[in-house]
Amino acid sequence: MNASFPLRLAGVAAVLVLSACGGGDSGEPIVSGEVRAQDARSFTVAPLSSTAIYPDFAAAANGQPSFTSLSGHEASSRWAGQLGGSAYRVEVPASWNGELVMYAHGYRGTGDVLTTGNPPIRRYLLDKGYAWAASSYSKNYYDVRAGVEDTNALALAFNSIAASNGRSLAAPSKVFITGHSMGGHVAAAAVEVEAVALANNKVRYSGSVPMCGVTGDTQLFDTFTAMQISAQAVAGVASSPLTSWTAVATQVNTALWSAFPLPATPTAIPTPTVLGENYVSIVKNLTGGERPLFRLGLQRGGSFPSSYGTFGGDGTINGILNRFGTDTNRYTYTIDGNVAGSAAINAAAQKVTVAPLSNPLRADGLRWIPQVNGSFNVPVVAIHTLGDLFVPFSMMQIYRQRADAQGSGSRLVTRAIRGISHCDFTVTEQAEAFDAMVVWEKGGAKPAGDDVVTPAVVAASNFGCTFSRPPVAGTDSATTIALRGIIAQSGATCP
């Protein structure tokens, strides 16, 4: 028997004892010995020689200490390599402040090549003296478990990586974590009581900044399923099996959209028909309710077709689970100002129920999809754009509600950003969120945030203005600048 197994059981027991704090449902079964499609998949690391590791990487050989300036910014050592089946990047400024920031990247698709990237606030971190590190994770697909474990493993290997490249460093005095999208799920889950107890690679982070994160964990996929169910119901094919989406997609699209991005019309702007307006109202209410920039996000942000493109799944999140893992019983479909129409859609809509033990506690580590229960003991500052419809604003609302229910609400600050696409942040917005978390963690006052759950507050025309910042040429991407330009052209700018 593995000598660590008694410790594993002790860790599970700790989670069950902590169930009142959100670490797991009391008496929840612990499962072992199961397999899923994800376990049979193999992945390879992208050749480092063919990857643009850093935009301003020096001429020195990769892997060697290279204290070169970043166009007037802090000089740094930069290393890239492989660790436990994943690729990594590590960067340490010449004047290191002794603290490490782990960056968790977003969803990389279903290909077999593993890649990683730099945090958008890289230069900010280096100029402030932080080291940073990022893992590709050892698996693609929506594998947040791999994301947490491999990010933690890289944090634990930080000193040995530095030493092997000729730079002897003290152990980090503090480790923080931040990430985007699926990486936001990683960043939120990694500080949860449950994950701290059950992760095989244990890291106690000092704070977290999830950005555009899936902080409602599997409820994101519940929302996607509810969007498909309501689309079919509005279009008059409510009873068609959800896995048979391709059989009814043309009929549904014709009923709901006079224009929609499809392979034949990739640049089309989603334009609802008269009937489709009912569906748009339902989507708005499923994804966060009345709020500024929803409509602009739907039609011009570019993220809505991605959520629409999830339709037709089998409920296992592409083999991350081995049983049906989504549930829509909680949803009510609301068409604004149309009580009778809403009632008809709710009467016709299918309801799907999650299979028992689809994502249970596991004896070998984290759940296959780590939960964001809202139970954590460190400061967290989360930001989310209002027009995001791939990981919608409702994810932040769920996070707030869970944290409040678990008694962690005082440790969570939520900020709404007036962006119209997925992860459409300026560098300044991200840097300010990270800086606010760090100042708070070091004993400063709790930073300001937004009330993201009171409908009248969220619906106000100036909601999200407080923490939104304009893009800066030369710092922000052309895409971010263009998207913020669309907002300006629409007249929806802040005072």
N, C-alpha and C positions, 0 to 999 in steps of 0.2 A: 504494500500500500504506500502511496505517495506520502512522505512524512509531513507535507504541508497540508494534507487534507483536514486534520483536526483544526488547523488554523482557519481553513476555509469555512468549516462549519461554524466556528466561533464568529467569523465575520458575518455569515448569514444570520446567525442568532442575534448579533448586534443590530442588524437591520430590522429584524422582526421586533426586537425590543423597542427600537426607535420608530415603530410604525406610527405612533401618535404624532410624530414630527414629520411624517410624510415619507419615511424611508421604505415603505411597502405596506400592503394591506395586512392587518393582523391575521396570522394563521395562513398566509398565502403559501401554496405548495412550492417546493423547490424541485426543479426538474433537471435531470441529467440524461445523457446518453442519446439525445435526439440529434438528427441531422437535418439540414436544409439545403436547398440548391446552392446557396452562397458558399457552403463549405467545400464544394467540389470545384469551384472556380479557381483558376490560377492567374497570376498577374506578374508582370515584369516591370522593372524600373527603367524609365526612359534613359538612354545613354547620356551620361552627364556631358560628354564632349559635344553632343549635338543640341544641348539645351542652353539657352541664354540665361545663365544663372543669375547674373546681376546686370542691370542696365549700364553700370559704369565700372565693371570689373577690370581690375588692373591687368597689365601684361604679365605679371608674375604667374607662375604655374598654379593651377587650381589646387587648393588644399594647403598652400603655404601661407604663413602669416604675411599679410599685405596691408601695411598701414598707409593706404593711399587716401587722399581727400576725395570727398564727394562734391566736387564743384563748389568748394568753399564750406562744405559741411564737415561734420566730425569724421576723422579718419577711422578705419576699422580693419580688423582681421575678418576674413570670410572663408568659410569652409563648406564644402558640399560632399556628400557621400551616401553610403547605404548603411542601414541599421535594421536588422531583423526583418528583411523583406520590404522595407520602405526606403524611399529616398529622403534625404534631409538637407536643409540649408541652415547654417548657423552663422551669425555675425556678431562680433563683439567690438565695441568702439575702443579706441585707444585709451580714453579716459572713462573706463567702465565704472558705473556707480554701484556695482555688486548685485544688481537685480536683473532678473531674466523674464522676458515676455514670450510666452508660447503663442504662436499664431496657428489657428485651425482653418484650413481652406474649406471652400464650399464643395458642393456635389460635382464630381468629375465624370459622371456618366457611367456607361456600362462597358466601356472598352477594357482591354487587358493591359494597357500601359499606364503605369503610375507616374504622376507628375506632381510637383508642388509649386509654390509661388512665394512671393514676398508680401509682407503686410503692406497695405496702402500707406500706412503711417510710418514706414520704415525710416525715412529721414528724420522725422520727428523723434522717434525712439532713440536713434543714434545720437542726435544732438542733445538729448536729455540724459545721455549716458547709459541707456538700457542696452543690454544684449538681447537678441531675439533668436528664436529657432522655429522652424516649421517642418513638419513631416508630410510626406505624400500620403501617408497611411499605407498599410500593406494590402489593402483591398479597395477596389472601386465599388460602385453601386451605392445605395443609401446605407452604408455600414458605419453607423455612428459608434458602435462598440469598438470597431477597429480604430476609428478616429480618436476616441478617448485613450485607449490603451497605447497606441503608437505615439501619440503626442506626449503622454506621460512617460513612456519609455525614453523618448528623446530628451525630455527634461532631466531624467535621471542620468542620462549618458553625457550631458553637457560638459562636465569637467574632463571626462576621459577623452572626448573628442578634441577639446582644446589642448590637452596635454599631448595627445598623439600628433598634434600639428605644431608643437613647439611652444605653446603658450600655457604656462602653469597659472591656474586661477583658483581663488578660493571658491568654496561652494556658494552658490547664490544665497544672499540673505533673504530674498523673497522671490517668489515665482508667481507671475500673473498669467492669465489666459484671456485671449480674445479671438473672435472668429466671425466669419460671415456665413449666413444661410445655413447649410448643413453644419458648417463649422461653428455657427452660432449655437446650434443644438449641442455640439461637442463642448463648447465653452460653458454653456449653462449646465449641462449634465455633469461635467467634470467636478463641479463644486457642490453637487448635491450630496446630502448625507448618505444616501444609498450608494452612490458611486465611490465616494471616499472609502466606505467600508468594504466594497466588493471588488473594486478594480484589482487586477493582478499586479499592475504597475502602479504603485500608490504614490500620489503626489498631493500634498495639501497646498492648494493655491491660496494666495493672499487676497485675491479679488478677481473679478471676471467682467468682461465687456462683450456680451453677445450682441451682434449687429445683424439686423434683418434675419434673426435666428428663428429656427423651428422650435420655439420655446413652449409649444403645446404638444411636442413630440408626435405621437401617432394621430392626434386630432387633426394634423395637417391632412393626412390621407383620408380621414373621415370627411373633411371638408371637400376634398376633391370628389369623393364618392357622392356626397350630397349635391354637388354642382352637376354631376352627370345625371343623377336621379331626377333633379328638378328640370334639367334641360329636356330630358325625355318626356317628362310629364307635361310640360308646357307645350311641347311639339306634338303631343297626342300619341306617343308610343311609350307610355309609362311602364307597361308590363314587359317590355323587351328585356331579356337578360342583360345584365350589366357587362358581362364578358363578350357580348355580341354587338359591341358598339359599332364596328365597321359595317354591320348589316343595316343600321338605321342612321348612320352619321350623315349621309347625304340628305335624307328626309328631315332630320333635325336641323341641320345647317340651313337648308332652304327655308324652313319655317321661321327660324330665329334671326337669320342674318341676311341682309342684302349684299353685304361684303364681309369677308372673313379671311384671314391669312391661311391659305392652304398651299400644298405643293404647286398647284397651278396658278395661284395668286399670292405669292409670298409677301408682297409689299402692301396688301390690302389692309385698310384700317377697319377694325371691327365696327360694323354699322348695323344696329339692330333694326329689324322690321317692327311693325306695330305690335305684333305678338311677342317679338323678341324683347321689347321694352319691359314686359312682365318678367322675363327671365333676368334682365339686367337688374331690376329691382330686387329680385330674390338673391342674386349674387352679392349685391351691395350689403344686404342684411346678413348674409352668411359670413361675410369677410370683415365685419367690423362696424356695420351700421352706417348711418348718414355721417359723412365726413368730407372735408375739402379734398379736392383732387381725385376723388374716386373715379368720376367719369373720364377725366383726362388720363388717368392711369389705365383705364379699360381700353380707351381708344388710341392713345398715343404712347403709352409707357412701354409697350412691348412685352410685358410679363404675363398678361392674361392668356394669350395663346398657349403658353407653356403649361398652365394649369389645365386648360381645356384639352391639351394634348395628353394628359394622364388618363383620359377616359378609356375604359375597356380593360383595366387591370383585373387580376384574379384575386386581389385582396391580400397577397403575401408580400407586397412591396418588392416585387421583382425577385422573389426568392430569399429575401432577408428573413422572413418568417416561414414557417412550414404549415401554418393554418391560416384561415381567413382572419385578417387582423383589423378590419375596419367596422365601424358601427355608426349608424345614422339615426338611432332611436331618439336622440336628444333634440333633433332639429325640427323646427317649425319653419315652413316656407312662407315668407311674407312678401306680398306685392303691395307696395305703398298705395293707400287710398282705395284698395279693392278688396274688401272683406270677403265678398262672395267668391271672387277669383282665387284668393288665397285658400279659402276653405276647399274649393274644388281641387286645387293642386295637392293640398295635404291629404285629401281623401284618396287621390289617385296614386300618389307617389309610393314607390316601393320603400320598404324599410329593411335594412340589412343589419345583422347582429354579429358582433365579434365572436369568434369561436373560443370556447374555454381554453385557457392555457396557451393562447396564441403568442404571448410575449411574457412568460412568467419569469420569476426569479430563477437563476441558474446556479448549479453547484460548481461550475467551472469559471465563474467570473460574472461580468455584467450581463444584463438582459441583452437579447439580440438587438433590441432598440432601447437603449438606456432612457429611462424616464426623467422628465423634468417635473418633479413632484412639487416644487416650490419650497423645499426644505433645505436651507443652506445657512452657513454661519459666517459668511464673508460678505463684504460690500459688492454689490452688482449694479452696474449702470448699463441699461439696455436701450438701444435706439432702433427705430423702425420707421420706414417711409410710409406715408399715407396711401400712396397710389400703388403699392406693391400688391399684385394679385397672384403671384406664384407662391410666395410665403406671405400670406396676407396679414394685415394689421391686427386681425383677430388673434394671431399668435401671441402678440404682446399683451393683449387683454386677458387671455387665458393665463399667461404667466403671472400677471398681477393678481388675478383672482386666486390662483393656487397659492402664491406666496402669502397673501393675506390670510387665507384659510389655515395655513400651516404655521402661522406665527412668525414668518420671515419677512413680512411686508416692510418692516422698518429697515431692512437691509437691501431693499430693491428700489432703485430709481429708474423710472421709465421716461423716455423722451421721444416725442413725435417729430419727425423730420418731413418737411414739405418737398418730397421727391415723388416722382410718378412711376418709377420703375423698381425692379428688384435690386436691393442693395445700392440704390442710387444716392450715395452720400458724397459730400465733398470731403476732402482730406481734413479740413478744419473741423467739421462736425464730428468726425471720428476721433481726432486728436483731443478735442475738448472733452468728449465723453471719457476717454481713457484718463486724461489728466484729472478730471473730476473724481473718478473712482480712486485714483492713487492718493490724491490729497485727503479724501475721506478716510481711506485705509490708514493713513499716517496720523490720524487724529484730528483732521480738520472737520469743519461742519459738514453735515449731510448736504450734498449738492441738491440744487433745485431740479425738479422734473415736471412732467405733465400728468394730469389725471387722465388716464386713457380708458376709463370704464364708465364714466357718467355721460349718458347719451347727449345731453344738452351741451356739455363742454366739448365733446368730440365733434359735434355738428357745427360749432361756431365757425364763422368764415375765417377767423384769424387763428384757428387751432393749428399748432405746429410751428408758429412763427418764432417762438421764444428761442429755440435751439437750432434753427435753420440758418445756414451761412451761405453766402454767394460763392460760386466757384472762382478759382484763381487760375488764370492762364499760366501754363508752365508747371503747375502743381497738380491740378485736376485733369482727368482724362477728357479727350474730345467728346466722348459719349456723355459724360456727366454735364459738361458745359452745354451741349446741344439739348439735353433733356431739361435742364434748368431754363434754357432759352425758350422751350415750348411753354413752360409755365408763365414766363414773362409775357410772351405773345398772347397768352390767353387772358391776361389781366388779373391772374390769381396771385400776384406777388404780395408780400407782406408790407405793412406800412413802413 
